[in-house]
């Protein structure tokens, strides 16, 4: 009931046309298009300049496509536009944050690898290797930058923006995104769904703005299967030299290549849109090409513009606006005119916005049904459809209207779930506080790890165990929602949840280790860290590592670990510390009865390594006071190790080391 009311309240207004009007009335699009035109005319295919305190970098795909045209024709389009995974050494280095956690994710859930269009990647890699481009990156660092391009140049600009964001994230972790925007005009789809998710995970969706004309086939072309895209269309699309119309006959009616192309795009774009609309789309095999949109799409028409930042809604609106376009034969239906009209659009849209627009009224021939304007939200949807160029009486109008509603609700749902989880986290916090209280009771004697393992004070043990189980169930539920896509893609990057998960892990995992060893599962299943550790703890480790860097422990975390505390940490900073202690105690016990010199030497070496590791934690005060309690397992191990080092054979081995 509360969720429904909250959703209704949040749905009072549809603002996509307002955002589109704001963008269209700003000088951003006109300035970006000027750089695109200059880049197309420039021999290097790359121009840059400063305007209004912002650096605009324009890219052209024409020169690059000239060298790739032969390969595109030979491969029938499939080779030039085939998806290429960013898993190679060179590309992984350029786009590290997007692919850093990819092998683990693929192994865990069978997800596809991040992949991009082959032709665009080839052009970008060639550009990235030039000294001029590297000098440009150094010059624009720290400045407001707009990367822009038309057609294939837009894809190259998007890759350049992604690369710039990747290298910037290593020095601006957890801070605001660098002042970077990528504006593309009529660009083909660039990456697969895995790339879209990775960009959302990094919170970079707002850094990309794709301007799409209502009648342009290019942004929709790669919804088609790659082997179905005519090679001459691909080459002509990149070189802006559309093939001549060659009429042929099908079923007795004259059909042109333009008609066939429009039908091809419309059919496959519609199939992809319906696939994403279905509730079981995740279980269904993907239809059409491998590419999906990311970032914000600006659907333009002479009547205005609409901003759509939801990938599902973007697919649906790309189809609806194209399907409702005017009949073939009009100037707008020419692929060449539709693909090169952006210069006129960015000039005319602000002029159209100055004209007073009115809502349909009763008696108007073009008015939709009375139910359409039943609320402020429905009125906003009508304005959004009008701005995108979808006529109120068009066949696609009702479908597009429904898609805008459902996709908006679907787009808000992860955020609403995250907000609801925050409330549940507050409710579960007393359980965490009870375990903290349990820990404080035994800090001075043996520590809460050994007290829990030995079931000291059964009544207190029972309560602590109950709270441990409740907290585990809560976090398992959080991860289940994250796996099911019910939470925002960047949920595991949000400081609130990373810190909460880390605190839970440091507090509760020692109790899980104690429970594991209390039931002697280390003897039947194997060591805790390889056979007994819950998946949630492994994921929380990864979240904490990604908090400081991409692809491992960062310099910032390393520096933090070297800083000396003035007093002991409240919780031991190694969540698996007690598992290591248990292994060290078992190893010390085995040393007492071991007679083989080689095996004994290996055991002693492992014990010495643990002594060095644990000693550094103690000296730097990275352990809690319970670790140093008189009867703790660690204190007992120190005594056992000291006695073991007095043996002649062990002393001889240590002297060799």
C-alpha positions as CSV (number, residue, x, y, z in Angstrom):
1,X,0.0,0.0,0.0
2,X,2.8,2.4,1.0
3,X,4.9,1.5,-2.1
4,X,1.9,2.0,-4.4
5,X,1.2,5.4,-2.9
6,X,4.8,6.5,-3.1
7,X,5.0,5.4,-6.7
8,X,1.8,7.3,-7.5
9,X,3.2,10.4,-5.8
10,X,6.5,10.1,-7.7
11,X,4.6,9.8,-11.0
12,X,2.7,13.1,-10.8
13,X,4.8,14.6,-13.6
14,X,6.5,13.3,-16.7
15,X,9.6,15.5,-17.3
16,X,11.3,14.0,-20.3
17,X,10.0,16.7,-22.6
18,X,11.0,19.4,-20.1
19,X,14.6,18.1,-20.0
20,X,14.6,17.9,-23.8
21,X,13.4,21.5,-24.1
22,X,16.1,22.6,-21.6
23,X,18.8,20.9,-23.6
24,X,17.5,22.1,-27.0
25,X,17.3,25.7,-25.8
26,X,20.9,25.7,-24.5
27,X,23.9,26.4,-26.8
28,X,25.5,23.0,-26.1
29,X,24.1,21.1,-29.1
30,X,24.8,23.8,-31.6
31,X,28.4,24.2,-30.3
32,X,28.9,20.4,-30.4
33,X,27.6,20.2,-33.9
34,X,29.9,22.9,-35.1
35,X,32.8,20.8,-33.9
36,X,31.4,17.7,-35.6
37,X,31.2,19.6,-38.9
38,X,34.8,20.9,-38.5
39,X,36.1,17.4,-37.7
40,X,34.5,16.0,-40.8
41,X,36.2,18.6,-42.9
42,X,39.6,18.2,-41.2
43,X,42.1,15.8,-42.6
44,X,43.2,14.3,-39.2
45,X,39.5,13.7,-38.3
46,X,40.0,15.3,-34.9
47,X,39.6,19.0,-33.9
48,X,39.4,20.7,-30.6
49,X,38.9,24.2,-29.2
50,X,37.6,26.1,-26.2
51,X,34.2,27.8,-26.2
52,X,32.6,29.4,-23.1
53,X,35.2,27.8,-20.8
54,X,34.5,24.3,-22.1
55,X,36.8,22.3,-24.4
56,X,35.0,20.7,-27.3
57,X,36.7,17.8,-29.0
58,X,35.2,16.7,-32.3
59,X,35.7,13.4,-34.0
60,X,35.0,12.3,-37.6
61,X,34.5,8.7,-38.7
62,X,34.8,9.5,-42.5
63,X,38.5,9.2,-42.9
64,X,38.7,6.0,-40.7
65,X,35.8,4.5,-42.6
66,X,37.6,5.0,-45.9
67,X,40.3,2.5,-44.9
68,X,37.7,0.1,-43.4
69,X,35.3,0.2,-46.4
70,X,37.0,-2.7,-48.2
71,X,36.9,-4.9,-45.2
72,X,33.2,-4.0,-44.5
73,X,32.3,-5.0,-48.1
74,X,34.3,-8.2,-48.0
75,X,32.8,-9.2,-44.7
76,X,29.2,-8.3,-45.6
77,X,29.0,-6.0,-42.6
78,X,29.4,-8.8,-40.0
79,X,33.2,-8.4,-39.6
80,X,33.3,-4.6,-39.4
81,X,30.4,-4.4,-37.0
82,X,31.1,-7.6,-35.0
83,X,31.3,-7.1,-31.2
84,X,34.8,-7.3,-29.8
85,X,35.3,-8.0,-26.1
86,X,37.4,-5.6,-24.2
87,X,39.3,-8.4,-22.5
88,X,42.6,-8.1,-24.4
89,X,45.6,-6.7,-22.7
90,X,45.6,-3.5,-24.6
91,X,41.9,-2.8,-24.3
92,X,41.7,-3.9,-20.7
93,X,44.4,-1.3,-19.8
94,X,42.5,1.4,-21.6
95,X,39.1,0.6,-20.1
96,X,40.1,-1.0,-16.8
97,X,37.1,0.0,-14.6
98,X,34.7,-1.4,-17.1
99,X,36.3,-4.9,-17.3
100,X,38.1,-5.2,-13.9
101,X,35.5,-7.4,-12.2
102,X,34.3,-9.0,-15.4
103,X,35.9,-12.5,-15.1
104,X,34.5,-13.0,-11.6
105,X,31.0,-11.8,-12.7
106,X,31.0,-14.0,-15.8
107,X,32.1,-17.1,-13.8
108,X,29.5,-16.4,-11.1
109,X,26.5,-15.6,-13.2
110,X,27.4,-16.5,-16.8
111,X,27.2,-12.9,-17.9
112,X,28.4,-11.8,-21.3
113,X,31.7,-9.9,-21.5
114,X,31.8,-6.2,-22.2
115,X,32.1,-5.8,-26.0
116,X,32.0,-2.9,-28.4
117,X,31.7,-2.5,-32.2
118,X,34.8,-3.7,-34.0
119,X,35.1,-0.8,-36.5
120,X,34.7,1.9,-33.9
121,X,37.2,0.2,-31.6
122,X,39.7,-0.2,-34.5
123,X,39.5,3.5,-35.3
124,X,39.8,4.6,-31.7
125,X,42.8,2.4,-31.0
126,X,44.6,3.9,-34.0
127,X,43.7,7.4,-32.8
128,X,44.7,6.5,-29.2
129,X,48.2,5.5,-30.3
130,X,49.0,8.9,-31.8
131,X,51.1,11.3,-29.8
132,X,48.7,14.2,-30.7
133,X,45.8,12.4,-28.9
134,X,47.9,11.7,-25.8
135,X,49.0,15.3,-25.7
136,X,45.4,16.4,-26.0
137,X,44.4,14.2,-23.0
138,X,47.1,15.9,-20.9
139,X,46.0,19.4,-22.0
140,X,42.3,18.9,-21.1
141,X,42.8,17.1,-17.8
142,X,40.9,18.9,-15.1
143,X,38.9,21.0,-17.5
144,X,35.2,20.7,-18.6
145,X,35.3,18.6,-21.8
146,X,32.7,17.7,-24.4
147,X,33.6,14.9,-26.7
148,X,31.4,14.9,-29.8
149,X,31.0,13.2,-33.2
150,X,28.6,12.5,-36.0
151,X,27.8,8.9,-37.3
152,X,30.8,6.7,-36.7
153,X,32.6,9.7,-35.3
154,X,30.1,9.7,-32.4
155,X,31.1,6.1,-31.6
156,X,34.8,7.1,-31.6
157,X,33.9,10.1,-29.4
158,X,32.1,7.8,-27.0
159,X,35.1,5.5,-26.7
160,X,37.3,8.5,-26.1
161,X,35.0,9.7,-23.4
162,X,35.0,6.2,-21.8
163,X,38.7,6.1,-21.9
164,X,39.0,9.5,-20.3
165,X,36.6,8.6,-17.6
166,X,38.5,5.4,-16.9
167,X,41.8,7.1,-16.5
168,X,40.2,9.9,-14.5
169,X,38.5,7.5,-12.1
170,X,41.9,6.3,-10.8
171,X,42.6,9.7,-9.3
172,X,39.1,10.8,-8.4
173,X,37.7,7.7,-6.6
174,X,34.5,8.3,-4.7
175,X,34.5,11.9,-5.8
176,X,32.2,13.5,-8.3
177,X,32.5,12.4,-11.9
178,X,35.0,14.4,-13.9
179,X,33.4,17.3,-15.9
180,X,33.0,15.2,-19.1
181,X,30.1,14.9,-21.5
182,X,29.9,13.0,-24.7
183,X,27.4,14.3,-27.3
184,X,26.8,12.1,-30.4
185,X,24.6,12.8,-33.4
186,X,23.1,9.9,-35.3
187,X,25.6,7.4,-34.2
188,X,25.3,3.6,-34.5
189,X,24.9,1.5,-31.4
190,X,28.3,1.0,-29.8
191,X,28.2,-1.8,-27.2
192,X,26.3,-4.7,-25.9
193,X,24.1,-5.0,-22.8
194,X,27.1,-5.8,-20.6
195,X,28.7,-2.4,-21.6
196,X,25.4,-0.6,-20.7
197,X,25.4,-2.3,-17.3
198,X,29.1,-1.5,-16.7
199,X,28.5,2.2,-17.4
200,X,25.5,2.2,-15.1
201,X,27.6,0.5,-12.4
202,X,30.3,3.2,-12.7
203,X,27.6,5.9,-12.6
204,X,28.6,7.3,-16.0
205,X,25.2,7.1,-17.7
206,X,24.7,10.8,-17.3
207,X,28.0,11.5,-19.1
208,X,26.6,10.4,-22.5
209,X,24.0,12.2,-24.6
210,X,22.9,10.6,-27.9
211,X,21.0,12.9,-30.2
212,X,18.7,11.0,-32.6
213,X,16.5,12.3,-35.4
214,X,13.1,10.8,-35.8
215,X,13.7,9.4,-39.3
216,X,17.4,8.5,-39.1
217,X,18.1,4.7,-39.7
218,X,21.7,4.8,-38.6
219,X,21.1,4.8,-34.8
220,X,18.7,1.9,-35.2
221,X,20.5,-0.1,-37.9
222,X,22.5,-2.3,-35.6
223,X,19.3,-3.6,-33.9
224,X,19.3,-5.9,-37.0
225,X,21.3,-9.1,-37.1
226,X,24.7,-8.3,-38.5
227,X,24.4,-10.7,-41.4
228,X,21.1,-9.1,-42.4
229,X,22.6,-5.6,-42.8
230,X,23.5,-4.9,-46.5
231,X,27.2,-4.2,-46.9
232,X,26.7,-1.3,-49.3
233,X,24.5,0.4,-46.8
234,X,27.1,0.0,-44.0
235,X,29.9,1.5,-46.2
236,X,27.6,4.3,-47.5
237,X,26.4,5.0,-44.0
238,X,30.0,5.6,-42.8
239,X,31.1,7.6,-45.8
240,X,27.8,9.5,-46.0
241,X,27.4,8.4,-49.6
242,X,24.2,6.5,-49.6
243,X,23.7,4.0,-52.4
244,X,21.6,4.9,-55.3
245,X,18.0,3.6,-55.3
246,X,17.8,0.4,-57.2
247,X,14.1,-0.6,-57.6
248,X,13.1,-4.2,-57.8
249,X,9.8,-6.0,-57.6
250,X,8.4,-8.1,-54.9
251,X,4.9,-9.5,-55.2
252,X,4.2,-7.3,-58.2
253,X,4.8,-4.0,-56.3
254,X,7.7,-1.7,-56.9
255,X,9.9,-1.7,-53.8
256,X,13.0,0.4,-53.4
257,X,16.1,-0.3,-51.4
258,X,15.1,2.5,-49.1
259,X,11.7,0.9,-48.4
260,X,13.4,-2.4,-47.8
261,X,15.9,-0.8,-45.4
262,X,13.2,1.0,-43.5
263,X,11.2,-2.2,-43.2
264,X,14.3,-4.2,-42.1
265,X,15.1,-1.7,-39.3
266,X,11.5,-1.3,-38.2
267,X,11.0,-5.0,-37.9
268,X,14.1,-5.8,-35.9
269,X,13.9,-2.6,-33.7
270,X,10.3,-3.6,-32.9
271,X,11.4,-7.2,-32.1
272,X,14.0,-5.9,-29.7
273,X,11.6,-3.5,-28.1
274,X,9.0,-6.2,-27.5
275,X,11.7,-8.5,-26.1
276,X,12.6,-6.0,-23.5
277,X,9.0,-5.3,-22.7
278,X,8.1,-8.9,-21.9
279,X,8.4,-9.9,-18.3
280,X,10.4,-13.0,-19.2
281,X,12.8,-11.2,-21.5
282,X,15.8,-12.3,-19.4
283,X,14.9,-15.9,-20.1
284,X,14.3,-15.4,-23.8
285,X,17.0,-15.6,-26.4
286,X,18.1,-12.1,-27.6
287,X,16.6,-11.1,-30.9
288,X,18.2,-8.9,-33.5
289,X,21.8,-7.7,-33.2
290,X,24.0,-7.8,-30.1
291,X,24.0,-4.1,-29.4
292,X,22.0,-2.1,-26.9
293,X,21.8,1.6,-26.0
294,X,23.4,3.3,-23.0
295,X,23.4,6.8,-21.6
296,X,20.7,9.4,-22.3
297,X,18.9,9.5,-25.7
298,X,17.5,12.7,-27.0
299,X,14.7,12.0,-29.5
300,X,14.5,15.0,-31.8
301,X,11.8,16.1,-34.2
302,X,10.8,19.5,-35.6
303,X,8.3,19.8,-32.7
304,X,10.9,19.4,-29.9
305,X,13.0,16.9,-28.1
306,X,12.6,14.2,-25.4
307,X,15.3,13.0,-23.0
308,X,15.1,9.3,-22.2
309,X,17.7,7.9,-19.7
310,X,16.4,4.4,-19.3
311,X,17.9,1.8,-21.7
312,X,14.6,0.0,-22.0
313,X,12.7,3.1,-22.7
314,X,15.4,4.2,-25.2
315,X,14.9,1.0,-27.2
316,X,11.2,1.4,-27.2
317,X,11.2,5.1,-28.2
318,X,13.8,4.5,-30.9
319,X,11.3,2.0,-32.5
320,X,8.2,4.1,-31.8
321,X,9.5,7.3,-33.2
322,X,10.9,5.6,-36.3
323,X,7.7,3.5,-36.9
324,X,5.5,6.6,-36.7
325,X,7.6,8.6,-39.2
326,X,6.0,10.1,-42.3
327,X,5.4,8.1,-45.5
328,X,8.2,7.3,-47.9
329,X,8.8,9.9,-50.5
330,X,8.8,12.9,-48.2
331,X,12.1,14.8,-47.7
332,X,12.4,13.5,-44.2
333,X,12.2,9.8,-45.3
334,X,15.4,10.0,-47.4
335,X,18.1,8.2,-45.4
336,X,20.7,10.7,-46.5
337,X,18.6,13.7,-45.6
338,X,17.6,12.2,-42.2
339,X,21.2,11.4,-41.4
340,X,22.6,14.8,-42.2
341,X,19.7,16.9,-40.8
342,X,21.2,17.5,-37.3
343,X,22.7,20.9,-38.2
344,X,19.2,22.2,-39.1
345,X,17.6,20.5,-36.1
346,X,19.8,22.1,-33.5
347,X,19.1,25.5,-35.1
348,X,15.3,25.1,-35.5
349,X,14.4,23.4,-32.3
350,X,15.0,26.5,-30.1
351,X,12.9,28.5,-32.5
352,X,10.0,26.0,-32.3
353,X,10.3,26.1,-28.5
354,X,9.4,29.8,-28.6
355,X,6.1,29.0,-30.1
356,X,3.3,28.5,-27.6
357,X,2.2,24.9,-27.5
358,X,-1.2,24.0,-26.3
359,X,-2.7,20.8,-25.0
360,X,-5.4,19.1,-27.0
361,X,-9.0,20.1,-26.2
362,X,-12.3,18.7,-26.8
363,X,-13.4,19.0,-30.4
364,X,-9.9,19.0,-31.7
365,X,-9.6,16.4,-34.5
366,X,-6.1,15.5,-33.3
367,X,-7.1,15.2,-29.7
368,X,-6.5,11.8,-28.0
369,X,-9.1,10.1,-25.9
370,X,-10.3,12.0,-22.7
371,X,-8.4,9.5,-20.5
372,X,-5.1,10.7,-21.9
373,X,-5.2,14.0,-20.0
374,X,-6.8,12.5,-16.8
375,X,-3.8,13.6,-14.7
376,X,-0.7,15.9,-14.8
377,X,1.4,12.8,-15.5
378,X,-0.7,11.8,-18.5
379,X,-0.6,15.4,-19.8
380,X,3.1,15.3,-19.6
381,X,3.2,12.0,-21.5
382,X,1.1,13.6,-24.3
383,X,3.6,16.5,-24.5
384,X,6.5,14.1,-24.6
385,X,5.0,12.2,-27.5
386,X,4.3,15.4,-29.3
387,X,7.9,16.6,-28.8
388,X,9.3,13.3,-30.0
389,X,7.3,13.6,-33.3
390,X,4.7,10.8,-32.5
391,X,1.3,12.0,-33.7
392,X,-1.5,11.6,-31.1
393,X,-3.5,9.5,-33.6
394,X,-0.6,7.4,-34.8
395,X,-0.7,3.6,-34.4
396,X,2.3,3.7,-32.2
397,X,1.1,6.5,-29.9
398,X,-0.8,4.3,-27.5
399,X,2.0,1.8,-27.3
400,X,4.6,4.5,-26.8
401,X,2.5,6.1,-24.1
402,X,2.3,2.8,-22.3
403,X,6.0,2.2,-22.7
404,X,6.8,5.6,-21.2
405,X,4.7,4.8,-18.2
406,X,6.0,1.2,-17.6
407,X,9.6,2.0,-18.3
408,X,9.5,5.0,-15.9
409,X,8.1,2.8,-13.2
410,X,10.6,0.1,-14.0
411,X,13.4,2.6,-13.9
412,X,12.3,3.9,-10.5
413,X,11.8,0.5,-9.0
414,X,15.5,-0.2,-8.2
415,X,15.8,3.2,-6.4
416,X,12.6,2.5,-4.5
417,X,13.8,-0.9,-3.5
418,X,17.1,0.6,-2.4
419,X,15.2,3.2,-0.2
420,X,13.1,0.4,1.3
421,X,16.3,-1.5,2.1
422,X,17.7,1.5,3.9
423,X,14.7,1.4,6.2
424,X,15.2,-2.4,6.8
425,X,18.8,-1.8,7.5
426,X,17.8,0.7,10.2
427,X,15.5,-2.0,11.7
428,X,18.2,-4.7,11.7
429,X,20.8,-2.4,13.3
430,X,19.7,-3.4,16.9
431,X,20.8,-7.0,16.1
432,X,24.2,-5.7,15.2
433,X,24.3,-3.6,18.4
434,X,23.5,-6.8,20.5
435,X,26.5,-8.6,19.0
436,X,28.7,-5.6,19.8
437,X,27.4,-5.8,23.4
438,X,28.2,-9.5,23.4
439,X,31.7,-8.7,22.1
440,X,32.3,-6.2,24.9
441,X,31.4,-8.7,27.6
442,X,34.4,-11.0,26.7
443,X,37.0,-8.5,25.5
444,X,39.0,-8.7,28.7
445,X,39.0,-12.4,29.2
446,X,39.1,-14.5,26.1
447,X,37.5,-12.5,23.4
448,X,34.1,-13.0,21.8
449,X,35.5,-15.4,19.2
450,X,36.6,-18.0,21.7
451,X,33.6,-17.3,24.0
452,X,31.2,-18.0,21.0
453,X,33.2,-21.1,20.0
454,X,33.2,-22.5,23.5
455,X,29.5,-21.5,24.1
456,X,30.4,-19.5,27.2
457,X,27.3,-18.2,29.0
458,X,24.7,-20.3,27.0
459,X,21.9,-17.8,27.3
460,X,24.0,-15.0,25.9
461,X,25.4,-17.4,23.3
462,X,21.9,-18.3,22.1
463,X,20.9,-14.6,21.6
464,X,24.2,-13.8,19.8
465,X,23.7,-16.8,17.5
466,X,20.1,-15.7,16.7
467,X,21.2,-12.2,15.9
468,X,24.1,-13.6,13.7
469,X,21.6,-15.7,11.7
470,X,19.2,-12.8,11.3
471,X,21.9,-10.5,10.0
472,X,23.1,-13.2,7.6
473,X,19.6,-13.6,6.3
474,X,19.2,-9.8,5.7
475,X,22.4,-9.5,3.7
476,X,21.7,-12.7,1.7
477,X,18.4,-11.1,0.8
478,X,20.2,-7.9,-0.3
479,X,22.5,-9.9,-2.6
480,X,19.5,-11.9,-4.0
481,X,17.8,-8.6,-4.9
482,X,21.1,-7.4,-6.5
483,X,21.5,-10.6,-8.5
484,X,17.9,-10.3,-9.7
485,X,18.5,-6.7,-11.0
486,X,16.0,-5.3,-8.4
487,X,18.6,-2.8,-7.1
488,X,20.5,0.0,-8.9
489,X,23.5,-1.1,-10.9
490,X,25.9,1.0,-8.8
491,X,24.4,-0.3,-5.5
492,X,27.7,-2.0,-4.5
493,X,29.6,1.3,-5.2
494,X,27.5,3.4,-2.8
495,X,29.4,4.3,0.3
496,X,26.5,3.7,2.7
497,X,26.1,0.1,1.7
498,X,29.8,-0.7,1.2
499,X,30.6,0.6,4.7
500,X,27.6,-1.1,6.2
501,X,28.6,-4.4,4.6
502,X,32.1,-4.0,5.8
503,X,31.2,-3.3,9.4
504,X,28.8,-6.3,9.4
505,X,31.6,-8.5,7.9
506,X,34.2,-7.5,10.4
507,X,31.8,-8.0,13.3
508,X,30.0,-11.2,12.4
509,X,32.4,-13.3,10.2
510,X,34.5,-14.2,13.3
511,X,31.4,-15.8,14.7
512,X,30.8,-17.7,11.5
513,X,34.4,-18.9,11.7
514,X,33.9,-19.9,15.3
515,X,30.7,-21.8,14.4
516,X,32.5,-23.6,11.6
517,X,35.3,-24.8,13.8
518,X,33.0,-25.5,16.7
519,X,31.2,-28.1,14.6
520,X,34.6,-29.4,13.3
521,X,33.6,-28.7,9.7
522,X,37.2,-27.8,8.9
523,X,37.9,-31.5,9.3
524,X,35.0,-32.8,7.2
525,X,34.6,-30.1,4.5
526,X,38.1,-28.5,4.5
527,X,39.6,-25.2,5.5
528,X,37.2,-22.3,6.1
529,X,38.6,-19.8,3.6
530,X,38.3,-22.2,0.7
531,X,35.4,-24.5,1.6
532,X,33.4,-22.8,4.3
533,X,33.2,-19.1,3.6
534,X,29.9,-17.7,2.6
535,X,29.6,-16.0,-0.8
536,X,28.4,-12.7,0.8
537,X,31.8,-12.3,2.5
538,X,33.7,-12.8,-0.8
539,X,31.5,-10.2,-2.5
540,X,31.9,-7.8,0.4
541,X,35.7,-8.1,0.1
542,X,35.4,-7.2,-3.6
543,X,33.2,-4.2,-2.8
544,X,35.7,-2.9,-0.2
545,X,38.6,-3.3,-2.7
546,X,36.7,-1.5,-5.4
547,X,36.0,1.3,-3.0
548,X,39.6,2.3,-3.2
549,X,40.6,1.4,-6.7
550,X,39.9,-0.6,-9.8
551,X,41.5,-4.0,-10.2
552,X,43.0,-4.6,-6.7
553,X,44.2,-2.8,-3.6
554,X,44.9,0.8,-4.4
555,X,47.8,3.0,-3.3
556,X,45.3,4.9,-1.1
557,X,44.3,1.7,0.8
558,X,48.0,0.6,1.0
559,X,48.8,4.0,2.6
560,X,45.9,3.7,5.0
561,X,47.1,0.2,6.0
562,X,50.5,1.6,6.8
563,X,49.2,4.4,9.0
564,X,49.7,3.7,12.7
565,X,46.7,4.0,14.9
566,X,46.9,5.6,18.3
567,X,44.8,2.8,19.8
568,X,43.6,-0.6,18.7
569,X,40.9,-0.9,16.1
570,X,37.3,-1.5,17.3
571,X,37.2,-4.6,15.0
572,X,40.0,-6.6,13.6
573,X,40.6,-5.4,10.1
574,X,41.2,-8.8,8.6
575,X,37.8,-10.6,8.6
576,X,39.5,-14.0,8.2
577,X,42.1,-13.4,11.0
578,X,40.6,-16.1,13.3
579,X,40.5,-18.7,10.5
580,X,44.3,-18.0,10.0
581,X,44.8,-18.4,13.8
582,X,43.0,-21.8,13.8
583,X,45.1,-23.0,10.9
584,X,48.3,-21.8,12.6
585,X,47.3,-23.7,15.8
586,X,46.7,-26.9,13.9
587,X,50.0,-26.4,12.1
588,X,51.8,-26.0,15.4
589,X,50.2,-29.2,16.7
590,X,51.3,-31.0,13.6
591,X,54.9,-29.8,14.0
592,X,55.1,-31.5,17.4
593,X,54.6,-34.9,15.9
594,X,56.2,-34.4,12.5
595,X,59.4,-36.5,11.9
596,X,60.1,-35.7,8.3
597,X,62.6,-32.9,8.0
598,X,61.4,-31.5,4.7
599,X,57.7,-31.5,5.8
600,X,58.7,-29.9,9.1
601,X,60.7,-27.2,7.4
602,X,57.6,-26.3,5.2
603,X,55.4,-26.1,8.3
604,X,57.8,-23.9,10.2
605,X,58.1,-21.6,7.3
606,X,54.3,-21.2,7.2
607,X,54.2,-20.5,10.9
608,X,57.0,-17.9,10.6
609,X,55.1,-16.2,7.8
610,X,51.9,-16.0,10.0
611,X,54.0,-14.7,12.9
612,X,55.3,-11.9,10.8
613,X,51.8,-11.1,9.4
614,X,50.0,-11.2,12.7
615,X,52.8,-9.3,14.4
616,X,52.5,-6.4,11.9
617,X,48.8,-6.3,12.5
618,X,49.3,-6.1,16.2
619,X,52.1,-3.4,16.0
620,X,50.0,-1.3,13.7
621,X,46.9,-1.8,16.0
622,X,44.8,-3.2,13.2
623,X,43.4,-5.8,15.6
624,X,40.8,-5.4,18.3
625,X,41.7,-5.8,22.0
626,X,39.9,-9.2,22.1
627,X,42.7,-10.6,20.0
628,X,45.2,-9.9,22.8
629,X,43.0,-11.2,25.6
630,X,44.8,-13.6,28.0
631,X,42.8,-16.7,27.0
632,X,42.3,-15.9,23.3
633,X,43.3,-18.4,20.6
634,X,45.9,-16.0,19.3
635,X,47.5,-15.6,22.7
636,X,47.5,-19.4,23.2
637,X,49.1,-19.8,19.8
638,X,51.9,-17.3,20.7
639,X,52.7,-19.5,23.7
640,X,52.6,-22.7,21.6
641,X,54.8,-21.1,19.0
642,X,57.3,-19.9,21.6
643,X,57.6,-23.4,23.0
644,X,58.0,-24.9,19.6
645,X,60.9,-22.6,18.7
646,X,62.8,-23.9,21.7
647,X,63.1,-27.3,20.0
648,X,66.5,-27.9,18.4
649,X,65.2,-29.1,15.0
650,X,62.9,-26.0,14.8
651,X,65.7,-23.7,15.9
652,X,68.0,-25.1,13.2
653,X,65.3,-24.6,10.5
654,X,64.8,-21.0,11.7
655,X,68.5,-20.3,11.5
656,X,68.5,-21.5,7.9
657,X,65.7,-19.0,7.1
